[in-house]
Amino acid sequence: MVSLKPLADCPPNAAFFDAYYAAQDGKLVQISNAICVFQKHAGDIMQDVSVVVRIVSTVGNYDYIIDWEFKPSGSIKLGVGLTGILGIKGTSYTHVDEIKEDDAFGTLLADNRIEWKECRSYGELET
């Protein structure tokens, strides 16, 4: 988790909360403004107002923006936004036939390829 910046990461009507976790040595660590909560309006015509809870996690070069949207109908919509700079690793291979057996996975990827897998609660894996 990272600290959120008012007006940059969350809208003006957001309320901010701190988050806490235990570090490796067992000491309590505080992250200021780690969670924001705000109302999301569906527009002037629609009277639906959702409540959104937002956190941002940084893993490597990427920031993952995670929104839980609580809708008036009682449903919860989970949204994940990805940002960051692609981590690029140089390789001497230019074709699949050149790759050695021990480097068989994760060496070459097709252009513009992103793979998303969703694990459902009943165990089915979707691509």
PyMOL commands that set and color helices and strands:
alter all, ss='L'
color gray80, all
select helices_A, chain A and resi 96-98+101-103
alter helices_A, ss='H'
color red, helices_A
select strands_A, chain A and resi 15-22+28-41+49-59+62-70+76-84+118-119+125-126
alter strands_A, ss='S'
color yellow, strands_A
deselect
rebuild
show_as cartoon
